[in-house]
């Protein structure tokens, strides 16, 4: 299981050999080996056609409709652009109308939660839902960033810089082999993520009921410790995301899964950014 719920179906499909992808391949080549042998020249065409086939270059991932690193990068950049663009909208709205900004914040928070579950468990991959998620996520990020920046001047650029640096550091650590993602490592981190997700929901309810800014732990030592743990967990999750991308490419995942991989990576990056916001705000207290 991957660190991000959006990867659950990809993991399951990888274990089953991407059945839908194999079926599509069978449909494009309905003739099996025995039939080809029986058909002889009538099946395969002229000798010249055979020679042309042998002389043609080997089909690559793009030719066979499989996911590539370029696909993932381009989809990730596209979704990230949506998050930034609608984040700017959320920022401006929250700055000019705090009440409407709070609606965007709460709507984006619960909207992405619900939509994320739909994306994770929907039987078929829906690109429009992934795009809609990026839009809602952007509005949420913009609104919450404005709220934090108004309360703690300079905290947003600091959190953004820390997120970028952490992403680069985790990528280098993963690619250099400093961090090795094993099955045991993946299971442990995934269980920790689900446990923290439950805690986060409880903490949100606690913050609303007690009317406190950060919920459990506040801005004291306990609260700072919780934020440090969350930042570390989100950082490690990036390694799992990188590993899932490599595994999807290695196992020949259908090209459409590049959207799911990009979506999962953006979700983790935004999570990391929000945790940095909370950490630096607590430290400012």
Number of C-alpha atoms within 10 A of each C-alpha: 18 21 26 23 18 23 24 16 21 23 17 12 16 16 11 10 14 17 13 12 19 13 12 13 13 12 10 9 9 11 13 9 9 8 11 13 12 10 13 11 12 9 12 12 11 12 10 9 11 12 10 11 11 10 9 8 8 9 9 10 15 13 8 13 17 21 24 22 13 11 18 23 14 14 18 21 13 15 23 21 15 21 25 18 16 21 25 19 19 28 25 16 20 24 18 10 11 16 12 15 25 18 14 26 26 16 16 24 17 14 17 21 13 12 15 21 12 16 23 19 14 12 9 9 18 14 15 9 14 21 17 16 25 26 23 25 29 30 31 30 28 28 31 26 25 26 19 17 18 13 12 16 13 13 21 23 13 14 22 17 13 16 23 13 12 21 19 12 12 19 16 14 14 19 13 10 10 10 15 15 18 11 10 9 11 20 15 12 19 20 13 15 18 14 11 16 12 11 13 15 11 13 16 15 14 15 16 12 10 10 10 14 14 19 19 20 16 16 21 13 12 12 19 19 14 19 23 17 15 23 23 14 18 24 20 22 25 24 23 25 22 17 19 23 24 13 14 23 20 12 14 18 24 23 20 17 23 25 23 25 25 23 26 25 25 21 19 20 20 19 19 27 24 21 23 25 26 24 24 20 23 20 13 12 9
